Structures are given as C-alpha cells and as structure tokens.
C-alpha cells in the first residue's frame, strides 16, 4: 500500500511514541552526561567526582562501568550522596559496597532513603568507605585543609566546624530551605533523579518528597549554593526520558 501524506500523518503519533519508548529504554539510561562545577577559588587543587542514586539492583558490570568512568576524570575523591542500592539490602548491599570499596579513589558518602539504616548497615558503609581511604558520614565533619566536608543522613543542617568554607553532602535537595546564618560554599544532593522522565514544556512527571523546588542543576538557596544531580541509576521502571543520567566533576 502506498504511503500517502494522509496515511503518514495518521501514523505519525505511533512512530513518535515508538521512538520515545526506544529512547527511554535503550538510549538515555546509558547516555551519561558529565557536568562541571568550578570551586577552584578554594585553593585545594583537587578534583572531586560527585555520584548519586546508583540504585544498584544486581547489575555489577553497570556499577563497575560507572566507577571506571569516574576514575577517568582523575579525581582525588569520590563524593556519594546516597541511594547506593535500590531495594533488597540482604541481596544487594554487600555486593554494591564491595564494588564501591574497590573504587580506587577515597570515597566519602551519606545514605539515601533507599539505603538501609541500623548498626550493621552503618558498619558496612563505614567499612567500605574506609577501605578506599575515605569515610561514610553520619552527621559528621572531615577537615580537608582548605575546606571542611560535612555529611548528614537526613535533612539536618550542621553547625560549622570552624571558619573555613564548608561543603555539605545530603541526599535531599530540600535541605536548601533550611535557614542558617553561615551558608555552605556548596551542597551536593541527589534524590530527584531530575524527575527521571520529563515532558518537554511541562517538566518532571513525578518527584519524591524531599525535593521541593530543587529538581536539577545549580541553585542559590538560603543555605548556600546547591547542586542537585540527576544521578546515575533509576528506580521503579528502568527508564529515562528527556533526563540523562549525570556525573559531576568539581574542581576545588
């Protein structure tokens, strides 16, 4: 049957839907964007790679590939802002942390809402980070010299350790609405996935609690500059649309 203009136009929505589905399933979930932030005025002379929302579900090759890509950026540190696993900690936590413990770069991180809590889980996260020369932070601070890194397991804004510039790791972007007298130099967060699936002209279809108005990108907030990464993994359906996964390189 000949393809008339009328027939083409009637089939066009089906073609568009098919292309969108192919993109969401087979293209965007693996099409990582590497974004960049410049905090070189801090004078540390270091490079940080920010990873978030890995949502490990048993795909070892995928997670190892993300860490290889991170190492290719030649970082001095990896900062991880939660959701290392997606669910089922009995099955997935140990292998995910074993992969992370072999990152080859000091790892500093905080947990997210998908990560398990409790004494045993805390010890496992701490052991994995310590194996890299880093530390998993539970409302704690680490003095790096030119700056101080703080990490919180919830939406808590911590007291400054000293007068140096402070960076904060927090899974939840809504921490940006916590008022304080001394702003952070930078807050790194995830949780939103950027919406994971976005409708052009509309935005994110769904956002979890704890995101607020900070969906993706860099914001000026009452707490300081806040960068919300779209993260690397997915939750729910393993799809992304108009919302590529993201890894961020930060010069400090």
Secondary structure, 3 states (H helix, E strand, C coil): CCCCHHHHHHHHHHHHHHHHHHHHHHHHHHCCEEEEEECHHHCCCCEEEEECCCCECCCHHHHHHHHHHHHHCCCCEEEEECCCECCCHHHHHHHHHHHHHCCCCEEEEECCCCCCCCHHHHHHHHHHHHHHCCEECCCEEEECCCEEEEECCCCCCCCCCCCCEEEEECCCHHHHHCCCCCCEEEEEECCCHHHCEEECCCEECCCCCCCCCCCCEEEEECCEEEEECCCCCCCCCCCCECCCCEEEEEEC
